[in-house]
Amino acid sequence: MPQKQFETRITRLFNIRHPVLAGGLMWLSDAPYVAAVVNAGGMGFITSRSSATIAEFEGQLGHCAALTGDKPFGVNLSTSRHTAVPLMDYLDAALAAGVRHFETAGRAPADDLIRRIRDAGAMVIHKVPLLRHALTAERLGVDAVAIVGMECGGHPGANTDMPAMLGGALAAGKLRIPYAIGGGIGHGSQILAALAMGADAVVLGTRFLAGEEISAHPAYKARMVAAGADDHMVCFAGNQPLGGAWRVLNNATAREVRAREAAGRTDYADFAELTRGSLQKEAAYGGGDVEAGMLSMGAAVAFIDQVEPIAAIMDRLMAQAAAAQNRITTLIRS
Ligand SMILES: Cc1cc2nc3c(=O)[nH]c(=O)nc-3n(C[C@H](O)[C@H](O)[C@H](O)COP(=O)(O)O)c2cc1C
């Protein structure tokens, strides 16, 4: 087992070997993926919203517990998007199953959500786009925050201008609680940079998309391996009623969305057939049709060069962080 390289407030809070959090991934952060992240020394979060029923969700939780040998793992709760099941029902099911680590994303978590997590002796990291949202979350009583830059795969929220490196540095010294930064991170040197800036961890999504334990079609993973740093695009930027900015793979569906936006179409109904989850879940992730569906992905995809186990990706990231640390040491004049 590789030596622990870094100890931070977040590695202590989550009791993890590496300062690496794998953020929730709609349809993809299921039990095998999250367990692989946990077993590789990071913390992963099962996306509750991907389960249409509590029974299905409980199945995921039980499966993950079996795969991690009862090592702690996390659950992602969406505080603003429509969920098949009420948010509190997902939370109660997770707490009943023994989950004590939560990632929330979306609107600032409500008082009763935080209270229920606290009362159960659990903890929550809230994911935000900008420092001002992080300060609000801190005031509301979350245990930690993740500040995610505009480069991120998926929804950057209100952040379409602030890159991770700038947002991370601006946060240094401003928060009392621990914080992670994310968005566009796919190389270990960026982990070292994040820690140097004052962050306690990084949050990754895109870099893991071709992980062996990701439950997706080989053609999808092959597309992730082939994709370069400019193969993503942003749809719905500035269009809050349609969900706001969404960074995805540049494919036929995303280009059609942009064409309809350019044609001035603004009704939800004009886009529903293109953005529906079943296209992502069944056609792309399940069926391997990479032109179908809005497939969340950021420029960190350029770091993916093969399909490999999550543990191998984690080991590479940590070796790259160590190499970056050594490089800095050699640059220091005595
Ligand atoms: C395929 C995919 C699906 C995502 N789905 C969710 C989600 O359901 N909930 C969430 O909080 N974040 C989601 N995210 C965001 C990630 O948790 C994470 O914050 C982001 O990927 C970090 O930026 P990066 O992709 O540049 O590493 C998703 C990201 C990707 C790539």
The ligand as an SDF file (V2000), in Angstrom:
LIG
                    3D

 31 33  0  0  0  0  0  0  0  0999 V2000
  -20.5320   12.9480  -15.7440 C   0  0  0  0  0  0  0  0  0  0  0  0
  -20.6480   13.9300  -14.6140 C   0  0  0  0  0  0  0  0  0  0  0  0
  -21.8180   13.9560  -13.8600 C   0  0  0  0  0  0  0  0  0  0  0  0
  -21.9380   14.8210  -12.7590 C   0  0  0  0  0  0  0  0  0  0  0  0
  -23.0720   14.7740  -11.9890 N   0  0  0  0  0  0  0  0  0  0  0  0
  -23.1170   15.4710  -10.8370 C   0  0  0  0  0  0  0  0  0  0  0  0
  -24.2200   15.3360   -9.9480 C   0  0  0  0  0  0  0  0  0  0  0  0
  -25.1820   14.6060  -10.2200 O   0  0  0  0  0  0  0  0  0  0  0  0
  -24.1950   16.0310   -8.7860 N   0  0  0  0  0  0  0  0  0  0  0  0
  -23.1410   16.8410   -8.4500 C   0  0  0  0  0  0  0  0  0  0  0  0
  -23.1490   17.4200   -7.3650 O   0  0  0  0  0  0  0  0  0  0  0  0
  -22.1060   17.0240   -9.2920 N   0  0  0  0  0  0  0  0  0  0  0  0
  -22.0550   16.3470  -10.4540 C   0  0  0  0  0  0  0  0  0  0  0  0
  -20.9670   16.4790  -11.2790 N   0  0  0  0  0  0  0  0  0  0  0  0
  -19.8410   17.3700  -10.8720 C   0  0  0  0  0  0  0  0  0  0  0  0
  -18.7460   16.5800  -10.1470 C   0  0  0  0  0  0  0  0  0  0  0  0
  -19.2080   16.0580   -8.9220 O   0  0  0  0  0  0  0  0  0  0  0  0
  -17.5250   17.4880   -9.8470 C   0  0  0  0  0  0  0  0  0  0  0  0
  -17.9010   18.5820   -9.0360 O   0  0  0  0  0  0  0  0  0  0  0  0
  -16.8880   18.0040  -11.1320 C   0  0  0  0  0  0  0  0  0  0  0  0
  -16.8510   16.9580  -12.0760 O   0  0  0  0  0  0  0  0  0  0  0  0
  -15.4730   18.5290  -10.8960 C   0  0  0  0  0  0  0  0  0  0  0  0
  -14.9450   19.0730  -12.0660 O   0  0  0  0  0  0  0  0  0  0  0  0
  -14.1110   18.2070  -13.1690 P   0  0  0  0  0  0  0  0  0  0  0  0
  -15.1610   17.4640  -13.9440 O   0  0  0  0  0  0  0  0  0  0  0  0
  -13.4290   19.2210  -13.9830 O   0  0  0  0  0  0  0  0  0  0  0  0
  -13.2050   17.2870  -12.4180 O   0  0  0  0  0  0  0  0  0  0  0  0
  -20.8710   15.6920  -12.4290 C   0  0  0  0  0  0  0  0  0  0  0  0
  -19.7190   15.7030  -13.2270 C   0  0  0  0  0  0  0  0  0  0  0  0
  -19.5900   14.8400  -14.3090 C   0  0  0  0  0  0  0  0  0  0  0  0
  -18.3350   14.8630  -15.1200 C   0  0  0  0  0  0  0  0  0  0  0  0
  1  2  1  0
  2  3  1  0
  2 30  2  0
  3  4  2  0
  4  5  1  0
  4 28  1  0
  5  6  2  0
  6  7  1  0
  6 13  1  0
  7  8  2  0
  7  9  1  0
  9 10  1  0
 10 11  2  0
 10 12  1  0
 12 13  2  0
 13 14  1  0
 14 15  1  0
 14 28  1  0
 15 16  1  0
 16 17  1  0
 16 18  1  0
 18 19  1  0
 18 20  1  0
 20 21  1  0
 20 22  1  0
 22 23  1  0
 23 24  1  0
 24 25  2  0
 24 26  1  0
 24 27  1  0
 28 29  2  0
 29 30  1  0
 30 31  1  0
M  END
$$$$
